[in-house]
């Protein structure tokens, strides 16, 4: 994110894992020693493409070092959020304890899930948080649909109705095979006592599943493999 400095930049800040469960690290003097070399390849006026050479293999090393340098990965869901404060962790500055940081990161994650379910843009984050807590937002959206409750019996009844309708319309030749295919359609069975099950979550988009961090080259003792650069690494690429 932003214009990365020219030349070769080396970061040797030690990295500490503060939560194995959540999967979060940060720069800390008590962390493990590590070293990453960075080199800017291009800048499109908004973001930079940077080549990274990790000389050690700490957890999230490239992501944490880029955050420390003030240039976190554009769509990093952990190290480029407001949970780290107004500077987003630049130079290791953090105005909260580790426990407070973890709570803030979880809150940001839950808020984004709520906005996705409501189809609200991310710029509405502040409004949502001012109106109430994330928990209140989650409770109010997409309540359990009674039509999706049931057992195998419900699925069978649905299949029989669809087969009967097809026979009445004379539009489809109804066979055991046809009925079997209809019956195979899955029916969502939900636990009415589970708060999470009451939320119908949509599948993530391809954009949500891709972070702009690409392994370009692999090398072993007697082998080497290089991959193609992704589209977002082009010098004239602009984020949607």
N, C-alpha and C positions, 0 to 999 in steps of 0.2 A: 504494500500500500504506500502511495506517495513516490517521490523520486529518491531512489537509493543512491548513495554516494558513488562517485567514480573510483576506479582503481580496485585493488584487492583489499577487502576488509576482513579482518580476523577477529573472531569473538571467542574468548577463552573463559567465559564466566561459568562457574560451577552450577550444576543443575540438581535440584532437590525434588524428589517426588513427595508431594504433600498429601496425596490421596490415591491409593491403588484402586479403591472402589470406584471413584468417579473418574479417575485417570487424568490427574492434573499435576503439572510440575511448574516450578518457577526457579528463577536464579536466586541462589542463596549461598553465602560463604561456606556453609556446612554441607553443601551438596558435593556431588562427585565431579572431579575435574573433567573437562571436555574442551574440544576445540573444533571450530567450524570456520572455513574460509569461504567468503562470498565474493562474487564478481558480477556486476551489473551487465546485462546483455542489451537491454533496450528500455526505453521509457516512452509511454504514449501520451503523456500529459496528465495522466491520473495515477497510473500504477506502473511498476517496473517489473521486468522479467529478470530474475537473479539466478545465477548458477551457484549451486551450493556444493561444497566439498567437505563433508563431515569426516574428521580424522578420528573420531571416537563414535560410539554408538549408544548414546544415552537416550532414554525415553523422550520422545518429542523434541529431540535436540535442535533440529533445524527450526521448528516452529517457535520454540522458546527463545532461541538466540535472535531470530528475526524480530520477535516482539520486544526483546530487550533493546535492540538497536532502533526501535521506533518505527519499524516497517513490517508489521505483522502480515501474514498471508491474507489477502483481500477477503476471502470467504471462510476464514478459520472460525468455526463455531465455538471454540473454547478460548483461544488467545487473542481474539480480536472482538471483544465485547465490552460493554460499559461496566461489566462486573468488576473489571480491573481498575476502574477509576477513570477520570477524564483523560489521562495520558495513556490509558490502556496498557499499563505495565512497562512503559518505556523507562529504560535505565534502572529497572527493578523497583521503581517507586510504587509502593502499595500502601494505602491508608487504612488497611483493615487486617485483622488477624487471618490466619489460614482458615479457621472455621467460618468466619464471616465471608471470606472469599468463596468458599465452597457453597455456602448457602446462596450467595448472590448468583453464582454460575447456574445452580439448579433453578433458581427463580427465572433467570433469563431464558433457559431452555423451556421451562413450562409455559412462559409467556408466549414464546414463538409458536409452540404447539397450539396454544389457544387461538392465536391470530390466524394460523393456518386453517383451523377448523371453522373460524368465522369468516375466512376469506378477506381479512383486513390487511392492508399494506403495513410493512414494518415501521413506517414513519408514524403510525398511530400508536406506537408503544407507549409513549409518555401519557397520552390521553387515557389509555386503558389502565395504566398503573395509578393515575390520579383518581379515577373513578372508584377503584376498589382493588382488593388483592387479587392475585392470580387465582387463588383457590375459588373465590367467588365467581370469577369468569368461567372457570372450568365447570363448576356445578351448573351453570345456567345454560350450557350449550349442548345441543344434540342429545336430548334425553333418550332413554331406552325406548325403542320402538317395539310395541307389543307384537307387531307382525313378524318380527324376527326371532321371537322367543319360541321355544318348543322342543320337541324331540323328533326322533325318526318318524313317528306317526304323522306329525305335521308335514314332513317332507313327502311322505307317501300320498297324503290327501291332496297336496298341491299337484303332484304328478298325475294322479287319477283325474283331477279336474281338467288339467291341460289336455290329457288324452281324449277325454269325453268331448271337450270343446272342438278339438281337431276333427273328431269323427262326425259331429253334427254339421260342421262347416263343409265337410267333404273336400277340404282343400289339401289335406295331407293323408297319405295312406298310413293308417295306424297299425303298427305291428308291435310285437314284443320288444323288438330292437328299439323302436321309437320310444316306447314307454321307458325302457331301461335307460336311455340317454337322458330323458327328462328327469328320471329319479336320481341320476347321478349329480344333478345340480346341487351344490352344497347349500345347506341352510345354517345360518349363523345362530348358534345357541349361546345365550349370554347369562351370566350369573347376576341376578338382580341385587345381590348383596355386595357386589364389587363396584366401587366407584369408578375404577378405570374402565370396566366393561360397559358402563353406561355411555361411554364416549365412542362414537364411530369415527375412527381415525382413517384418513385417506392415505393412500400409498404415496410415499415421497416421490418427487419428480427426479428426473435424471440430474438436474442441476443441484438438487439437495444432496445427492449422493456423491458428488464430485467436489473435492477440495483442490485448489490450484497448487498442488504439490506433486510433482511427477518424477519418478525414478528414471533418469535418462540413461544411465550406464551401470552395468553390473560386471564385475570382474572377479575371477577366481585365480587359482594358481596356474591353471593351464587352459582357461577359457575366458571369453569376454563377450558381452552382448550389449548392444545399444538399441534403444527404441526411438521411434519417431517423436518429434516434439508435438504436443497437443495444440489444438487450435488457439487456445487462450495464451499460448506462448509467442504468438506472432507479434511482430513489432507494432502493427497497426490495430491490434485487437482492442475492442471496447466492450466493457461489460454491459449486458442487457439491462 
